Structure formats: C-alpha cells, structure tokens
C-alpha cells in the first residue's frame, strides 16, 4: 500500500498521545473515587462486565481516528477488479509460413483452434473483432457479440504471401475507432514526407486528436499473433505508437520458431524467423505484454492467460473511501455501545 499525501501520516503521532491522555484520565478518576463512602457500592453498580466495557467505546473511537487519519493520507492499493474492456481485436497472421507443420496439425490450424476457444471463453458482453494480415490486412469481422459470426470469419481465413505486421495493427485501430480516419497511409506519412516533401497529392490526414497516456484506454485491447517478421507494409513500431497515443494496449504473441529456420511445405521452402524484439517493443510501447508460444498447447495457455487478464486486471486504486467508511462504522458502533451501556456517548 502507498499513499498520495504521505506527509499526513504524521498525524498518527496523535494516537499514542491520546492513549497516554486516556490512562491519565483513568488515574485521575480513581483518585476522585475515594470520595465515595464505600468503593464496593461502585463496583456492584458497575457489575462484573463494567471493568472491560468502559474501555470498549474509547478503543473503538481510537481505531476510528486512526482509520480517518489513514484516509486523509489518501492510500492506494493494487486491487484485482473486473476489466472494463468492451472490445477486443484479434489480429492474426495468415502468411504462408503458418502452413508449416512443426506445430501439429499445423501452425494455421493450431492458431484457429486457439482463437476459437478464446472467443468461446470471452464474456458475452465483450465484443470481439477479427483482423487477418499477410501482404496486407483486412477486417474480416467487425466487432460483434455473435460467437457464430466470429467462428465463421476465422474459418474463412486464406493463407497469403508476405507479412505486414504494421498493417494488422493499423486496421485493428481503424476497427476500434471507425470515425478517426485511420488508414494505412497515415502510418507512413512521415516517411513519405521525408522522401517526397513536395508531393502535390498527399494522402488525406486523419482527424486530429489529443494523445492520451499509453495503456489508459480501458475500453479496448488488441491481441496480435504472428510467427514471422515484417516483410512489407508500414513499420509496426510506428503503428504501435499510434496505438499508444490512443491509450490502446497491444498484447503480442510470438508463435512457432524463435530462431531462423527453413520450413518446407508443398514443394516450397521458406525461411521463417520470429522477430521477438519487435513484438516485445510493441508490447512495451503500448503498455501491453509479450507472450511466446512454441507449441499448440502453449498457444492455448497463452490465450487462456490473456482471457483472464482481460476479464480481471490489477489496478492501482485509491482506497480512501474504504478507510473513511471503516472510520464511520467504528464511530457509530462505539457511540451505540456507549449509549447502550452507560447512557452517554463517552
């Protein structure tokens, strides 16, 4: 637990002073009790429980004061709370290397099976969209709550050549913000301007927006899976910066071979190397997380982990109201017991 106004904790020094003052008052009352003709009459009036009862209300008031001082210091704690993600975009690699059978029955089939299971386990209130990318990217299923439509979209995947990871990210962002004017051209505009600053027909600029802190947009997230590295399309790091500026977290999943290998299928040979550095950088920029899955079972576990992260997530939350409520409750209980037992508040 941490505190926003740490200096206010200095008020806790009042607690031991109040304890000392309380025992001083008790000692003073004992001296004044000598005036009674018989102390046994006082003891009988108090009853057997009177000795400890008289200390309970002051103790409760002291605990209430302590809780109130802690509340004034504005405490924060890391609490697991239900996620507010309303939309999740699955951006999946459908390049030719996904046909490789080093993951049984194939990378392609393992990816589709894991994605379908992820969709089935996602809460029904969460919309899921599907983006496929190879040489380019396309939104194969806009965000929807229909699990049947999502499954059908995944079944329609067709393998293609090349790998445009950046395009997959951009199209995912466009699906989340359909009115923001996000296009593939908007990512490469800076490079285009450096290469041809006098272009008379520049691509249309996206609508202006005010950047927000990375990871602060809790209503949506992107899960990006690939088994290779970018061979075409916009720079995925620049696309990640676009996501970060909009507060969208990107969870990246590296699937298949970490080291460069030549994989053969149907008489063709293709060199595949997973670009983990870029995937980790994308996750870091957007305040997401990177996962590696080397087998179909690993991929299934990754999607299960992601599902739990998106349903429940840990947040640093201010718990001032909780301590204030405890202080109020202790005060009411202490006052109630004092009135019940002694017909006065203290």
C-alpha positions in Angstrom: 0.0 0.0 0.0 1.2 3.5 -0.8 -0.1 7.0 0.0 -0.6 10.1 -2.2 -0.3 12.5 0.8 2.4 10.7 2.8 3.0 13.7 5.0 -0.4 13.4 6.5 0.6 10.2 8.2 2.4 12.4 10.7 -0.9 12.9 12.4 -0.7 9.2 13.6 1.6 10.6 16.3 -1.6 11.8 17.9 -2.7 8.2 18.6 -0.2 7.4 21.3 -0.7 10.8 22.8 -4.4 10.1 23.1 -3.7 6.7 24.7 -1.5 8.4 27.3 -4.1 11.0 27.9 -6.8 8.3 28.3 -4.8 6.4 31.0 -4.1 9.8 32.8 -7.8 10.4 32.9 -8.4 7.0 34.3 -5.9 7.5 37.0 -7.5 10.9 37.9 -10.9 9.3 38.1 -9.6 6.7 40.6 -8.4 9.4 42.9 -11.8 11.1 42.8 -13.5 7.8 43.5 -12.1 7.9 47.1 -14.8 10.4 48.0 -17.4 7.6 47.9 -18.2 6.0 51.3 -17.8 2.5 50.0 -16.0 1.5 46.8 -17.8 -1.8 46.9 -21.0 0.0 46.1 -19.5 1.4 43.0 -18.2 -2.0 41.9 -21.5 -3.6 42.5 -23.2 -0.8 40.4 -20.8 -1.4 37.6 -21.2 -5.2 37.6 -18.7 -7.7 36.6 -18.5 -6.6 33.0 -18.2 -2.9 33.9 -14.4 -3.1 34.0 -13.8 -4.0 30.4 -16.9 -2.5 29.0 -15.9 1.0 29.8 -12.7 0.6 27.7 -14.5 -0.7 24.5 -16.1 2.6 23.3 -12.9 4.6 23.7 -10.9 1.9 21.9 -13.4 1.9 19.0 -13.1 5.7 18.8 -9.3 5.5 18.8 -9.4 3.0 16.0 -11.9 5.2 14.1 -9.5 8.1 14.4 -6.6 6.0 13.2 -8.6 4.9 10.1 -9.6 8.5 9.5 -6.0 9.7 9.5 -5.0 7.0 7.1 -7.9 8.0 4.9 -6.7 11.6 4.9 -3.3 10.4 3.6 -5.2 9.0 0.5 -4.0 5.4 0.5 -3.7 3.4 -2.8 -3.5 -0.3 -3.2 -3.2 -2.8 -6.1 -6.6 -4.4 -6.4 -7.9 -7.0 -8.8 -11.0 -5.6 -10.4 -13.3 -6.6 -13.2 -12.0 -5.3 -16.5 -13.8 -2.6 -18.5 -12.7 -4.0 -21.9 -15.7 -3.7 -24.1 -14.0 -4.7 -27.4 -11.1 -7.0 -28.2 -9.5 -7.2 -31.7 -7.7 -10.4 -32.7 -5.1 -9.6 -35.3 -3.8 -12.8 -36.7 -1.0 -13.7 -39.1 -2.2 -15.6 -42.2 1.1 -15.6 -44.1 2.3 -18.7 -45.9 4.6 -19.8 -43.1 1.5 -20.6 -41.0 1.1 -23.6 -43.2 4.2 -25.2 -41.6 3.6 -28.5 -39.7 6.3 -28.1 -37.0 3.3 -27.4 -34.7 0.7 -30.2 -35.1 -1.5 -30.4 -37.1 -0.2 -27.1 -38.5 0.5 -23.6 -37.2 -2.5 -22.4 -39.1 -4.9 -24.9 -37.6 -3.5 -24.5 -34.1 -3.9 -20.8 -34.3 -7.5 -21.0 -35.5 -8.4 -23.6 -32.8 -6.9 -21.4 -30.0 -8.6 -18.3 -31.3 -12.0 -20.1 -31.4 -11.5 -21.3 -27.8 -10.5 -17.7 -26.7 -13.7 -16.4 -28.3 -15.8 -19.0 -26.6 -14.4 -18.2 -23.2 -14.7 -14.4 -23.6 -17.6 -12.9 -21.7 -20.7 -12.5 -23.8 -20.8 -8.8 -23.1 -17.4 -8.3 -24.8 -17.4 -7.5 -28.5 -14.6 -9.3 -30.5 -13.4 -8.3 -33.9 -11.1 -10.3 -36.2 -8.3 -8.9 -38.5 -6.2 -11.0 -40.7 -2.9 -9.9 -42.2 -0.3 -11.2 -44.6 0.9 -9.0 -47.5 -1.8 -6.6 -46.4 -4.5 -6.6 -43.7 -8.3 -6.7 -43.7 -11.1 -6.6 -41.2 -12.7 -10.0 -41.7 -15.2 -9.5 -38.9 -16.2 -6.1 -37.3 -16.5 -6.2 -33.5 -19.6 -8.3 -32.6 -21.0 -10.3 -29.7 -22.1 -13.1 -32.1 -19.7 -16.0 -31.5 -21.1 -17.8 -34.6 -20.1 -14.9 -36.8 -16.6 -14.8 -35.3 -16.1 -18.5 -35.8 -17.3 -18.3 -39.4 -14.8 -15.4 -40.0 -11.9 -17.5 -38.7 -12.9 -20.4 -40.9 -12.8 -18.1 -43.9 -9.1 -17.4 -43.4 -6.9 -17.9 -46.5 -3.1 -18.1 -46.4 -1.3 -15.5 -48.5 2.3 -14.3 -49.1 4.3 -11.8 -47.1 3.9 -10.4 -43.6 2.6 -6.9 -42.8 2.5 -6.8 -39.0 2.2 -3.0 -39.1 -0.9 -3.2 -41.4 -2.5 -5.6 -39.0 -2.1 -3.1 -36.2 -3.4 -0.2 -38.2 -6.5 -2.0 -39.4 -7.2 -3.1 -35.8 -7.0 0.5 -34.7 -9.3 1.5 -37.6 -11.8 -1.1 -36.4 -11.7 0.3 -32.8 -12.0 3.9 -34.0 -14.0 3.9 -37.2 -14.6 7.6 -37.2 -11.0 8.6 -36.6 -9.9 8.4 -40.2 -7.1 5.9 -39.5 -5.7 4.4 -42.7 -2.5 2.5 -43.8 -1.3 5.7 -45.4 -1.4 7.6 -42.2 1.3 5.5 -40.7 3.8 6.1 -43.5 3.0 9.7 -44.0 6.2 10.9 -42.1 8.4 8.7 -44.2 6.6 9.8 -47.4 7.1 13.4 -46.5 10.8 12.9 -45.9 11.1 11.1 -49.2 8.9 13.4 -51.2 8.3 16.7 -49.3 6.8 18.4 -52.4 4.2 15.7 -53.2 1.3 17.7 -54.7 -1.2 15.0 -53.8 -0.5 13.9 -50.2 -2.8 11.3 -48.7 -5.7 12.7 -46.5 -4.7 13.4 -42.9 -6.5 11.6 -40.2 -8.7 13.6 -37.9 -6.8 15.4 -35.2 -7.0 14.0 -31.7 -5.3 14.6 -28.4 -2.9 11.9 -27.4 -3.6 10.1 -24.1 -1.2 8.2 -21.8 -0.3 4.7 -23.1 -2.5 2.0 -21.8 -5.1 4.4 -20.4 -7.9 3.4 -22.8 -9.5 0.6 -20.9 -12.5 0.0 -23.2 -10.5 -2.0 -25.8 -7.4 -4.0 -26.4 -5.6 -5.7 -29.4 -4.1 -9.2 -29.4 -1.6 -9.6 -32.2 -0.2 -13.0 -33.2 2.5 -13.7 -35.7 5.1 -16.4 -36.5 7.5 -14.2 -38.5 8.8 -10.8 -39.1 7.7 -7.8 -41.2 8.4 -8.2 -44.9 6.2 -5.4 -46.2 3.8 -2.7 -45.1 4.2 0.1 -42.6 6.6 -0.1 -39.7 4.9 -2.0 -36.9 6.7 0.2 -34.3 5.2 3.3 -35.8 1.8 1.6 -35.8 2.4 0.7 -32.1 3.0 4.4 -31.4 -0.4 5.2 -32.9 -2.0 2.7 -30.6 -0.1 4.1 -27.6 -1.2 7.6 -28.4 -4.8 6.4 -28.3 -4.2 4.5 -25.0 -4.8 1.1 -26.6 -2.8 -1.8 -25.2 -1.4 -4.4 -27.6 -0.7 -7.9 -26.3 1.7 -9.6 -28.7 2.0 -13.4 -29.2 5.1 -14.9 -30.9 4.2 -18.3 -32.3 6.4 -21.1 -33.7 10.1 -20.8 -34.4 12.3 -18.4 -32.4 15.5 -18.9 -34.4 15.7 -18.6 -38.2 14.8 -21.9 -39.9 13.9 -23.0 -43.4 10.5 -24.7 -43.4 9.2 -26.6 -46.4 5.7 -27.3 -47.4 4.1 -28.4 -50.7 7.4 -28.3 -52.5 8.2 -24.8 -51.4 10.8 -23.6 -49.0 10.5 -20.5 -46.9 12.8 -19.1 -44.3 11.0 -18.1 -41.1 12.3 -16.2 -38.1 10.2 -14.8 -35.3 11.0 -11.1 -34.7 10.7 -11.2 -30.9 12.4 -7.9 -30.4 9.8 -6.0 -32.4 6.9 -7.8 -30.7 8.4 -7.0 -27.3 8.8 -3.4 -28.3 5.2 -3.1 -29.5 4.0 -4.5 -26.2 6.3 -2.2 -24.2 5.3 0.9 -26.1 1.6 0.3 -25.6 1.9 -1.0 -22.0 0.8 -4.4 -23.1 2.6 -7.7 -22.7 4.5 -10.2 -24.8 4.0 -13.9 -24.8 5.8 -16.7 -26.6 4.1 -19.9 -27.7 6.2 -22.7 -29.2 3.5 -25.4 -29.4 -0.2 -25.6 -29.9 -0.6 -26.3 -26.1 1.5 -23.2 -25.3 -0.7 -21.1 -27.6 -3.8 -22.4 -25.9 -2.4 -21.5 -22.5 -1.4 -18.0 -23.7 -4.9 -17.3 -24.9 -6.3 -18.6 -21.6 -4.0 -16.2 -19.8 -5.0 -13.3 -22.0 -8.6 -14.1 -21.4 -8.1 -13.9 -17.6 -6.1 -10.7 -18.0 -8.9 -9.1 -20.0 -11.6 -10.2 -17.6 -9.8 -9.3 -14.4 -7.0 -6.9 -14.2 -4.9 -5.4 -11.4 -5.1 -1.7 -10.9 -3.6 0.8 -8.6 -6.8 2.2 -6.9 -7.3 4.8 -4.3 -9.0 3.3 -1.3 -9.6 6.4 0.7 -13.4 5.8 0.8 -12.8 2.4 2.3 -10.9 3.7 5.3 -13.3 6.6 5.7 -16.2 4.1 5.8 -14.4 1.9 8.4 -13.9 5.1 10.5 -17.5 6.0 10.3 -18.6 2.4 11.2 -16.3 2.2 14.2 -17.6 5.6 15.4 -21.2 4.5 15.1 -20.6 1.2 16.9 -18.6 2.9 19.7 -21.3 5.6 20.2 -24.0 2.9 20.2 -22.3 0.7 22.7 -21.6 3.7 25.0 -25.3 4.8 24.9 -26.4 1.2 25.5 -24.2 0.5 28.4 -23.6 4.0 30.0 -26.5 6.1 28.6 -23.9 8.6 27.3 -21.6 8.9 24.3 -18.4 8.7 26.4 
